[in-house]
Amino acid sequence: MAESSVLPADLGGSPDLERIVLEHAYRGAHLQLGLRGLLALFIALTLLFVPPMNDANVCLAILIGYAFWTVGLALWTRRGGPGPVNAMWLALFVDLAVIGSLTLLTGIAAQQSWTADILTNGLFVIPLLACTQLRPGVCAAVVVPTVLVFLAASWATMASNEEPWSSILLSTMALSILSAGAVVLSRIQRSRVLTIGHLVHDRTALLAELMGLEQRERRALSEQLHDGALQFVLAAKMDLDDLTGGADPEAVDRITHALTESASLLRATVSELHPTVLDRVGLARALGDIVRSAQARGGFDVDLQTVEWDDDLRTSADDVLFSAARELLSNVVKHAKARTVRVELSRTGKHAVLDVTDDGCGISREAIDRSLSRGHIGLTSHELRVVAAGGSFSIRPGPRSGTDARIEMPFEVVTASESLTISAL
C-alpha cells in the first residue's frame, strides 16, 4: 500500500489492526482540523489588528476562501470512511500555500509593515499539523517545503521589515528543528500504534485458538463420557433389572437408585460440556428451553423474541450465544430479583444480536470487575469468547431499572453437525 494511504503495508490483512490504525488516524484528523481552525483564526486576527498596507481586498478574499474550505473539509471528514483521512495530508499544502501567498502579498510591496512578519509565524503551525499524520514520509514531504517557504518569504520581505540575515537564519533554524521533531514524533506515534495493533491482533488470535481448543476438548470429553461411562452405567442398570427376582429387594432398590442418579448426573454433565440440543433443534428453540427453565427457577415472566432466525439455521456462533445466554439467565435467577425478563435473538445478514434485559436490581461494570478479582470468571469468560469470535459484549443499566446485556457477533452458516444421540437413551 502506498505511503499516501493511512493504512500501512504491513497490516497482514488483520481487521483488528486496520481498525486500530484507522481509529488513531481519525483522532489525528480531528486534531488537525482543530488546529487548522485556530490557524484560520490567527490569520483573521492578524489581518484585523495589523491590516496590510496593500492588496487588503485580495488578502480578505483569500481568508474567506480559506475559511469556507476549512469548514467544507471538516464536514467531509465527519462523513467518516478512510477517504477523508487518506486525503487529509493534501490539505497541509493548501495551508502552506495560503500562508505563503498572504506573507508575500503583505510584505513585498509594503514599507514598514508588520503584517507579513506576523503571518510568517503561522508557518510554525504547519509541522504541528503534519505530525498528526501516522505517515512520517508525508510529514517530511510537508515540512521541507514549509521551511523553504519560510526562508523565501523572509528573504522577500526582508527589505520592508528591515530584518537582518542573522535573524532570518536563526528563525529558519528554529523552524527546521521543529520540523525535524515533527517527523520523528510522527514516526514514533506510527510505531506505537502498529505495536498496539499487533498486540491486539495476537491477543485476539490467541483467544480464538484457546476458545476453539476448549470447545474441541469439551466435545471430546462429552463424547467419551457418553460412549464410555454412561453406557456402562446404563448396561449395569439393565442387568440389575434382570436380577431383581432373586435378590434382596432393598439392596436392589438402593443400587437401582444409585445407578439412576449416576446416569442422570452423567447426562447433565454431557449436556453441560456440549449442549447437543443445539445440533438437534437449533439455537432459537434451545433458547426457549433455557428460558423456560430460568422462568421456573426464578419465578419471573420471560418474553422471548426471535427475529429472522429460523429453527433450521445452524451457525458458528450458536455455542457461544447459547452458553452466554444460559450464564446471563442464571445470574438473573440468582441475583437480579427481577419480575420480568426480555430475551431477543435477531439476525441481520451474517451478524447476530442477543439482548437479555431484566427489571431487577441491576449490576454495574465495577461490580463485575470486583467479582472477577474474587475469582468469579463466569461473565468474563463468556465475554472473552465473544471477543475472540470478533464480537462485542456490553452490560449497561436497563431503560428504567435492571440490566441490559447485549452481545453482537458475526457468524458463518454451517451444516448440521453430527449430534450426540443422548435423546435415544
C-alpha positions as CSV (number, residue, x, y, z in Angstrom):
1,M,0.0,0.0,0.0
2,A,1.3,3.4,-0.9
3,E,2.6,5.9,1.7
4,S,-0.3,8.2,0.8
5,S,-2.7,5.8,2.4
6,V,-3.2,5.9,6.1
7,L,-3.1,2.1,6.4
8,P,0.5,0.7,6.4
9,A,1.6,-2.0,4.1
10,D,2.4,-4.4,6.9
11,L,-1.1,-4.9,8.3
12,G,-1.1,-8.5,7.2
13,G,-4.9,-8.4,6.3
14,S,-5.8,-8.1,10.0
15,P,-9.2,-6.4,10.5
16,D,-8.3,-5.6,14.2
17,L,-5.1,-3.8,13.2
18,E,-6.8,-1.9,10.4
19,R,-9.5,-0.8,12.8
20,I,-6.9,0.4,15.4
21,V,-4.8,2.3,12.8
22,L,-7.9,4.0,11.3
23,E,-9.2,4.9,14.8
24,H,-5.9,6.7,15.6
25,A,-5.9,8.3,12.1
26,Y,-9.3,9.7,12.7
27,R,-8.2,11.2,16.0
28,G,-5.2,12.8,14.2
29,A,-7.5,14.1,11.5
30,H,-9.8,15.7,14.1
31,L,-6.9,17.2,15.9
32,Q,-5.6,18.6,12.6
33,L,-9.0,20.1,11.9
34,G,-9.0,21.8,15.3
35,L,-5.5,23.2,14.8
36,R,-6.4,24.4,11.3
37,G,-9.4,26.3,12.7
38,L,-7.1,28.1,15.2
39,L,-4.7,28.8,12.3
40,A,-7.6,30.4,10.4
41,L,-8.5,32.5,13.4
42,F,-4.8,33.6,13.8
43,I,-4.8,34.8,10.2
44,A,-8.1,36.6,10.6
45,L,-7.0,38.4,13.8
46,T,-3.7,39.4,12.1
47,L,-5.4,41.0,9.1
48,L,-7.9,42.7,11.5
49,F,-5.5,44.2,14.1
50,V,-2.4,44.6,11.8
51,P,-4.0,45.3,8.4
52,P,-1.9,45.2,5.3
53,M,-1.0,48.4,3.6
54,N,-1.5,46.9,0.1
55,D,-3.9,44.4,-1.5
56,A,-6.1,44.2,1.6
57,N,-9.1,43.1,-0.5
58,V,-7.2,40.3,-2.1
59,C,-6.0,39.2,1.3
60,L,-9.6,39.3,2.6
61,A,-10.7,37.2,-0.3
62,I,-8.0,34.6,0.3
63,L,-9.0,34.5,4.0
64,I,-12.7,34.0,3.2
65,G,-11.9,31.2,0.7
66,Y,-9.7,29.5,3.3
67,A,-12.4,29.7,5.9
68,F,-15.0,28.1,3.6
69,W,-12.5,25.5,2.5
70,T,-11.8,24.6,6.2
71,V,-15.5,24.3,7.0
72,G,-16.1,22.1,4.0
73,L,-13.1,19.9,4.9
74,A,-14.5,19.5,8.4
75,L,-17.9,18.5,7.1
76,W,-16.4,16.0,4.6
77,T,-14.3,14.4,7.4
78,R,-17.4,14.0,9.6
79,R,-18.9,11.7,7.0
80,G,-16.4,9.1,8.0
81,G,-14.6,6.5,5.9
82,P,-10.9,6.2,5.1
83,G,-11.2,8.7,2.1
84,P,-11.1,11.9,4.1
85,V,-8.4,10.6,6.4
86,N,-6.2,9.5,3.4
87,A,-6.6,12.8,1.7
88,M,-6.0,15.0,4.8
89,W,-2.3,15.3,4.0
90,L,-3.1,17.2,0.8
91,A,-4.8,19.9,3.0
92,L,-1.4,20.7,4.5
93,F,-0.2,22.0,1.2
94,V,-3.2,24.3,1.0
95,D,-2.4,25.7,4.4
96,L,1.2,26.3,3.3
97,A,0.0,28.0,0.1
98,V,-2.4,30.3,1.9
99,I,0.1,31.5,4.5
100,G,2.9,31.8,1.9
101,S,0.8,33.8,-0.5
102,L,-0.5,36.1,2.2
103,T,3.0,36.7,3.5
104,L,4.3,37.7,0.1
105,L,1.2,39.9,-0.7
106,T,1.5,41.8,2.6
107,G,5.3,42.1,2.7
108,I,6.8,42.6,-0.8
109,A,5.3,45.9,-1.8
110,A,4.8,47.3,1.7
111,Q,7.0,49.6,3.7
112,Q,7.3,49.3,7.5
113,S,4.5,46.7,7.7
114,W,4.4,44.1,10.5
115,T,1.7,42.1,8.8
116,A,4.0,39.8,6.9
117,D,6.3,39.4,9.8
118,I,3.4,38.1,12.0
119,L,1.9,35.9,9.3
120,T,5.2,34.0,8.8
121,N,4.8,32.8,12.4
122,G,1.8,30.8,11.2
123,L,4.2,28.6,9.3
124,F,5.3,27.2,12.6
125,V,1.9,25.6,13.0
126,I,2.3,23.5,9.8
127,P,4.7,21.0,11.3
128,L,2.3,20.5,14.2
129,L,-0.5,19.8,11.7
130,A,1.8,17.4,9.8
131,C,2.8,15.3,12.8
132,T,-0.8,14.4,13.4
133,Q,-0.5,12.1,10.5
134,L,0.7,8.5,11.0
135,R,2.9,8.8,8.0
136,P,6.4,10.2,8.6
137,G,7.1,10.3,4.9
138,V,4.2,12.6,4.2
139,C,5.2,14.7,7.3
140,A,8.7,15.1,5.8
141,A,7.2,16.0,2.4
142,V,5.2,18.8,4.0
143,V,7.7,20.3,6.5
144,V,10.6,20.5,4.0
145,P,8.7,22.9,1.7
146,T,7.4,24.7,4.8
147,V,11.0,25.6,5.8
148,L,11.8,26.6,2.2
149,V,8.7,28.9,2.0
150,F,9.6,30.4,5.4
151,L,13.1,31.2,4.2
152,A,11.9,32.5,0.8
153,A,9.2,34.7,2.4
154,S,11.6,36.1,5.0
155,W,14.1,37.0,2.3
156,A,11.4,38.5,0.0
157,T,10.1,40.7,2.9
158,M,13.5,41.5,4.4
159,A,13.6,45.0,2.9
160,S,10.2,46.1,4.2
161,N,10.8,44.6,7.7
162,E,14.4,45.7,7.9
163,E,15.2,42.3,9.3
164,P,18.9,41.2,9.2
165,W,20.1,37.9,7.7
166,S,21.2,36.6,11.1
167,S,17.6,36.9,12.4
168,I,16.2,35.2,9.3
169,L,18.7,32.3,9.5
170,L,18.1,31.8,13.2
171,S,14.3,31.8,12.8
172,T,14.7,29.3,9.9
173,M,16.9,27.1,12.1
174,A,14.2,27.1,14.8
175,L,11.5,26.1,12.3
176,S,13.9,23.4,10.9
177,I,14.3,21.9,14.4
178,L,10.6,21.9,15.0
179,S,10.0,20.3,11.6
180,A,12.6,17.5,12.3
181,G,10.9,16.9,15.7
182,A,7.5,16.6,14.0
183,V,8.8,14.0,11.6
184,V,10.4,12.0,14.5
185,L,7.2,12.3,16.5
186,S,5.1,11.1,13.6
187,R,7.4,8.1,13.2
188,I,7.2,7.3,17.0
189,Q,3.4,7.6,17.0
190,R,3.1,5.3,14.0
191,S,5.4,2.7,15.6
192,R,3.4,2.8,18.8
193,V,0.1,2.4,17.0
194,L,1.3,-0.5,15.0
195,T,2.8,-2.2,18.1
196,I,-0.5,-1.8,19.9
197,G,-2.4,-3.1,16.9
198,H,-0.1,-6.2,16.5
199,L,-0.5,-6.9,20.2
200,V,-4.3,-6.7,20.0
201,H,-4.2,-8.9,16.9
202,D,-2.0,-11.5,18.6
203,R,-4.2,-11.4,21.7
204,T,-7.4,-12.0,19.6
205,A,-5.8,-14.8,17.7
206,L,-4.6,-16.5,20.9
207,L,-8.1,-16.1,22.5
208,A,-9.7,-17.6,19.4
209,E,-7.3,-20.5,19.4
210,L,-7.8,-21.0,23.2
211,M,-11.6,-21.0,22.9
212,G,-11.5,-23.3,19.9
213,L,-9.3,-25.7,21.8
214,E,-11.6,-25.6,24.8
215,Q,-14.6,-26.3,22.7
216,R,-12.9,-29.2,21.0
217,E,-11.8,-30.7,24.3
218,R,-15.2,-30.3,25.8
219,R,-16.8,-32.0,22.8
220,A,-14.3,-34.8,23.0
221,L,-14.8,-35.3,26.8
222,S,-18.6,-35.2,26.2
223,E,-18.3,-38.0,23.6
224,Q,-16.0,-40.0,25.9
225,L,-18.4,-39.8,28.8
226,H,-21.4,-40.6,26.6
227,D,-19.8,-43.6,24.8
228,G,-17.9,-44.9,27.9
229,A,-19.1,-44.4,31.5
230,L,-22.7,-43.6,30.7
231,Q,-23.1,-46.7,28.6
232,F,-21.6,-49.0,31.3
233,V,-23.9,-47.4,33.9
234,L,-26.9,-48.0,31.7
235,A,-25.9,-51.5,30.9
236,A,-25.4,-52.3,34.6
237,K,-28.9,-50.9,35.3
238,M,-30.4,-53.1,32.7
239,D,-28.5,-56.2,34.0
240,L,-29.7,-55.3,37.5
241,D,-33.3,-55.2,36.3
242,D,-32.9,-58.8,35.2
243,L,-31.8,-59.9,38.7
244,T,-34.5,-58.3,40.7
245,G,-36.4,-61.6,41.1
246,G,-33.9,-63.4,43.3
247,A,-32.0,-60.6,45.0
248,D,-32.6,-58.6,48.2
249,P,-35.3,-56.1,47.3
250,E,-33.9,-53.3,49.5
251,A,-30.3,-53.8,48.1
252,V,-31.7,-53.8,44.6
253,D,-33.6,-50.6,45.2
254,R,-30.5,-48.9,46.6
255,I,-28.4,-50.0,43.6
256,T,-31.1,-49.0,41.2
257,H,-31.4,-45.6,42.8
258,A,-27.6,-45.1,42.7
259,L,-27.4,-46.1,39.1
260,T,-30.4,-43.9,38.1
261,E,-28.8,-40.9,39.8
262,S,-25.4,-41.6,38.2
263,A,-27.0,-41.8,34.8
264,S,-28.8,-38.6,35.4
265,L,-25.7,-36.8,36.6
266,L,-23.7,-38.1,33.6
267,R,-26.4,-36.9,31.2
268,A,-26.3,-33.5,32.8
269,T,-22.5,-33.4,32.6
270,V,-22.5,-34.4,29.0
271,S,-25.1,-31.8,28.2
272,E,-23.2,-29.1,30.1
273,L,-19.9,-30.0,28.3
274,H,-21.5,-29.9,24.8
275,P,-25.2,-28.8,24.5
276,T,-26.3,-31.2,21.8
277,V,-29.7,-29.7,21.8
278,L,-28.2,-27.1,19.5
279,D,-27.5,-29.8,16.9
280,R,-30.9,-31.2,17.3
281,V,-33.3,-28.3,17.4
282,G,-31.1,-25.2,16.7
283,L,-30.3,-22.1,18.7
284,A,-33.8,-20.5,18.7
285,R,-35.6,-23.5,20.2
286,A,-32.7,-24.2,22.5
287,L,-33.0,-20.7,24.0
288,G,-36.7,-21.5,24.6
289,D,-35.6,-24.4,26.7
290,I,-33.2,-22.5,29.0
291,V,-35.7,-19.6,29.1
292,R,-38.4,-21.8,30.5
293,S,-36.0,-23.4,32.9
294,A,-34.9,-20.0,34.2
295,Q,-38.5,-18.8,34.4
296,A,-39.4,-21.9,36.6
297,R,-36.4,-21.4,38.9
298,G,-36.6,-17.6,39.2
299,G,-40.4,-17.0,39.3
300,F,-40.4,-14.2,36.8
301,D,-42.1,-13.6,33.4
302,V,-40.0,-14.0,30.3
303,D,-40.7,-12.6,26.8
304,L,-38.6,-14.5,24.2
305,Q,-38.4,-12.9,20.7
306,T,-36.5,-14.2,17.7
307,V,-36.2,-12.1,14.6
308,E,-35.1,-13.6,11.3
309,W,-33.8,-16.7,13.0
310,D,-35.2,-19.9,11.5
311,D,-35.3,-23.1,13.5
312,D,-33.2,-25.0,11.0
313,L,-30.4,-22.4,11.0
314,R,-27.1,-23.6,12.4
315,T,-24.2,-21.1,12.7
316,S,-20.7,-20.9,14.1
317,A,-21.9,-18.6,16.9
318,D,-24.6,-20.9,18.3
319,D,-22.5,-22.4,21.0
320,V,-21.1,-19.0,22.2
321,L,-24.5,-17.4,22.2
322,F,-26.2,-20.3,23.9
323,S,-23.6,-20.5,26.7
324,A,-23.7,-16.7,27.2
325,A,-27.5,-16.7,27.4
326,R,-27.5,-19.5,29.9
327,E,-25.0,-17.7,32.1
328,L,-26.9,-14.4,31.9
329,L,-30.2,-16.0,32.8
330,S,-28.5,-17.9,35.6
331,N,-27.3,-14.6,37.0
332,V,-30.8,-13.1,36.7
333,V,-32.2,-16.1,38.7
334,K,-29.5,-15.8,41.4
335,H,-29.0,-12.0,41.8
336,A,-31.4,-9.8,39.9
337,K,-34.7,-10.2,41.9
338,A,-36.4,-9.4,38.6
339,R,-40.1,-9.6,37.8
340,T,-39.8,-9.6,34.0
341,V,-37.1,-10.6,31.6
342,R,-36.9,-10.0,27.9
343,V,-34.7,-12.1,25.6
344,E,-34.3,-11.2,22.0
345,L,-32.3,-13.0,19.3
346,S,-32.0,-11.3,16.0
347,R,-30.2,-11.7,12.8
348,T,-29.0,-9.1,10.2
349,G,-27.3,-10.8,7.3
350,K,-24.4,-12.7,8.9
351,H,-24.5,-10.7,12.2
352,A,-26.2,-12.0,15.3
353,V,-27.5,-9.9,18.2
354,L,-28.6,-11.3,21.6
355,D,-30.2,-9.0,24.1
356,V,-31.1,-10.1,27.7
357,T,-32.9,-7.3,29.7
358,D,-34.3,-7.5,33.2
359,D,-36.0,-5.1,35.5
360,G,-34.2,-6.2,38.6
361,C,-31.7,-4.5,40.9
362,G,-29.1,-4.2,38.2
363,I,-25.3,-4.7,38.1
364,S,-22.5,-2.3,37.2
365,R,-19.3,-2.9,35.3
366,E,-17.4,-2.2,38.5
367,A,-19.3,-5.0,40.3
368,I,-18.3,-7.4,37.5
369,D,-14.7,-6.4,37.9
370,R,-14.8,-6.9,41.6
371,S,-16.4,-10.3,41.2
372,L,-13.6,-11.2,38.7
373,S,-11.0,-10.1,41.2
374,R,-12.5,-12.6,43.7
375,G,-12.1,-15.4,41.2
376,H,-15.6,-15.5,39.7
377,I,-14.9,-15.6,36.0
378,G,-18.4,-16.6,34.7
379,L,-19.4,-13.5,32.7
380,T,-15.8,-12.5,31.9
381,S,-15.1,-15.9,30.3
382,H,-18.1,-15.6,28.1
383,E,-17.1,-12.0,27.2
384,L,-13.7,-13.3,26.1
385,R,-15.2,-16.0,24.0
386,V,-17.4,-13.4,22.3
387,V,-14.5,-11.0,21.7
388,A,-12.3,-13.9,20.4
389,A,-15.0,-14.6,17.8
390,G,-14.9,-11.0,16.6
391,G,-17.9,-9.8,18.5
392,S,-18.7,-7.4,21.4
393,F,-20.2,-7.9,24.8
394,S,-21.7,-4.9,26.7
395,I,-23.5,-4.7,30.0
396,R,-25.3,-1.4,30.9
397,P,-28.2,-0.2,33.0
398,G,-31.6,-1.1,31.6
399,P,-34.1,1.5,30.2
400,R,-35.8,2.1,33.6
401,S,-34.0,-0.3,36.0
402,G,-32.2,-3.6,36.0
403,T,-29.6,-4.6,33.5
404,D,-29.3,-4.8,29.7
405,A,-26.7,-7.3,28.4
406,R,-26.1,-7.1,24.6
407,I,-24.0,-9.4,22.5
408,E,-23.2,-8.7,18.9
409,M,-21.0,-11.1,16.8
410,P,-20.5,-12.2,13.2
411,F,-21.2,-15.8,12.2
412,E,-20.9,-18.3,9.4
413,V,-23.7,-20.6,8.4
414,V,-22.7,-24.2,9.0
415,T,-24.2,-27.5,8.1
416,A,-25.8,-29.6,10.8
417,S,-23.1,-31.4,12.7
418,E,-23.2,-34.9,14.0
419,S,-25.2,-34.8,17.2
420,L,-24.7,-36.9,20.2
421,T,-27.5,-39.4,20.5
422,I,-28.3,-38.8,24.1
423,S,-32.0,-38.4,23.3
424,A,-32.1,-42.1,22.4
425,L,-31.2,-43.0,25.9
